[in-house]
C-alpha cells in the first residue's frame, strides 16, 4: 500500500489565505466604522472638518501606514544603493591581455 504524497503549499494557496484574512479584517473595519458614526470635529493645522469618528480614525490609521511605508521604502532604496556601490568597488577586475607579462612566442 502506498502512502499519498504530501503536497507542498504553493504561492497561490498563500495568496488565498492572505485574501481571506484581508476580507475578515475589512469586515471588522466596516463594523467598527458603522458602530462609531458619531460626528466629531477634527482640527489639523488651519483645516477644520466634521466627520464620523470611525472615518476620522480610519484616516489617521491610513496616514500612519503611508508614513511607515514611505520611510521603509526610503530605507530599502538606501540599502540597495549602498549594496550596488559596494559591489562595484569589490567587483573582480578582468586582467587586460595586452598588458600580460608573458612574452609572445617566436
N, C-alpha and C positions, 0 to 999 in steps of 0.2 A: 504494500500500500504506500502510495507516495503522499507526502505532505504538501499542501498547497504553498506555493512561494509567496512570501510576504512582499507586497508591493510597497515601493518607496513613495513617500509623498512627493507630488510634483509641484511646480510653481503655480499651476492653475488651481490646484486644491488649496494652496496657501492664499491665493487671491480670493477664492470663495470664502474662506474663513474671515479674511480681512473685510470683505464686503458685508458679511453677516454681522460682524462686530460693529461696523460703521452704521448699519441700519438700526441696530439696537441703541447705539449712542444717539443717533438722530431722533429716535422715538423719545428717549429720556429728555433730550434737549427741548423737543416740542412740548412735552408735558410740563417741563419747568417754565417755559415761556408762557404757556397758557394759564399756569397757576399764579403767575406774577404779572398780572395785567394792570396793576395799579399805576397810575401816572406819577412820574417823578420829574422834577426839573433838574436838568444836568447843566452845569456851568463848566465851560472849558475855554480858557483864555478870554476872548471877547464874545464867544458864542454862547448862547443860552437856548436850550431846547427842552421841550416837554415830550416825553415818550414813556412807554411802558417800562417798568423796572426790569423785566426779563430781557427785553430788547436792549436796554442800556447795558446790562451786564454782559450780554452776548457781544455787543460792540467792543466792550472793554477786553473781553477774552480774545476776540479776533485781533485787536490792536496788539495785545501782548504776544500772541502767536506770530504775527507778522514781524514784530521786533526781534523775537528769538530767531526766526528763520533768516532774517537779514544778517544778523550778527553771525549766525552759523555759516551762512553762505560766504560771507566775507572771510571768515577764518579758513574755510575749505580752500578758497581761492588763494589765500596767503600761503597755505601749506603746499598747494600744488606748485605755485610759483617758486617757492623755496626748493622743492624737490627737483624741479626742472633745472634750476640753476646749479644745484649740487651735482646732478647727473652730467651736465655739460662740463663742469670743471674736473670731474673724476673719470670722464669717459676715456678709455684707452685710445691712444693715438696710433694710427696706422703708419708704419715706417715708410718713408719715401724711398722707392727703389733706386732713384738716381743718386741718392746720397749714400748708397751702400758702400761699406769699406772694402768689399771683396773686389779684387782687380778683375777686369774682363779676361776671359780665356783667349789665348792666342794660338 
